[in-house]
Amino acid sequence: GALVYQYPRRTICKSGTSMRMECQAVGFQATSVAWYRQSPQKTFELIALSTVNSAIKYEQNFTQEKFPISHPNLSFSSMTVLNAYLEDRGLYLCGARTGTSAETLYFGSGTRLTVL
Amino acid sequence: QQKVQQSPESLIVPEGGMASLNCTSSDRNVDYFWWYRQHSGKSPKMLMSIFSNGEKEEGRFTVHLNKASLHTSLHIRDSQPSDSALYLCAASRNSNNRIFFGDGTQLVVKP
């Protein structure tokens, strides 16, 4: 079956520092990886969509300078939160699929970011 | 971001009752809808998808889609306490791979 491993599960960082999270797809080719943030208030935002061999597309209010993403192959993607502040708190989720528009998105377990 | 609006924000139903959840997209070009379920402390898992007008049933779960009104609904009959979770609606266009989620309906099924 299709599985997505995401790590770390939770992380605490000091305000102004950075943290990186990683996703590993098992059992399928992760042609597309979408990164989301679910805030403590439960808003669910798309940060960016990464497709292998294409430019990464960031949504409004999210930038490569703040959330650099790497997607070097069909099984791995990582995202860094640079200079994290209180407003960056939340559950970060990676969702991966093989790439066609009607395919189901499989989520990793999420990385819960706490900023002190 | 394209908007996916869900209602109600929260819903309490008795065990054995019917839960009805709603979702509307603001994108007139949306082609696909999904319903995901997220138990507390877990990641979302796909429950059902619907791409054509009409109804689709899987066990106790039924989804409806009206593309003209960009509205989908999820109905859970004979609700069980284990159905208590955050239910997320997602929508996407055929022309791109971006999937947008609503903020969810928090369902509580009381024994």
Boltz contact constraints between the chains, C-beta under 6 A:
constraints:
  - contact:
      token1: [A, 32]
      token2: [B, 97]
      max_distance: 6.0
  - contact:
      token1: [A, 42]
      token2: [B, 103]
      max_distance: 6.0
  - contact:
      token1: [A, 43]
      token2: [B, 103]
      max_distance: 6.0
  - contact:
      token1: [A, 44]
      token2: [B, 101]
      max_distance: 6.0
  - contact:
      token1: [A, 44]
      token2: [B, 103]
      max_distance: 6.0
  - contact:
      token1: [A, 46]
      token2: [B, 100]
      max_distance: 6.0
  - contact:
      token1: [A, 49]
      token2: [B, 97]
      max_distance: 6.0
  - contact:
      token1: [A, 49]
      token2: [B, 98]
      max_distance: 6.0
  - contact:
      token1: [A, 59]
      token2: [B, 1]
      max_distance: 6.0
  - contact:
      token1: [A, 101]
      token2: [B, 94]
      max_distance: 6.0
  - contact:
      token1: [A, 102]
      token2: [B, 32]
      max_distance: 6.0
  - contact:
      token1: [A, 104]
      token2: [B, 46]
      max_distance: 6.0
  - contact:
      token1: [A, 105]
      token2: [B, 99]
      max_distance: 6.0
  - contact:
      token1: [A, 107]
      token2: [B, 43]
      max_distance: 6.0
  - contact:
      token1: [A, 107]
      token2: [B, 44]
      max_distance: 6.0
  - contact:
      token1: [A, 109]
      token2: [B, 43]
      max_distance: 6.0
  - contact:
      token1: [A, 110]
      token2: [B, 43]
      max_distance: 6.0
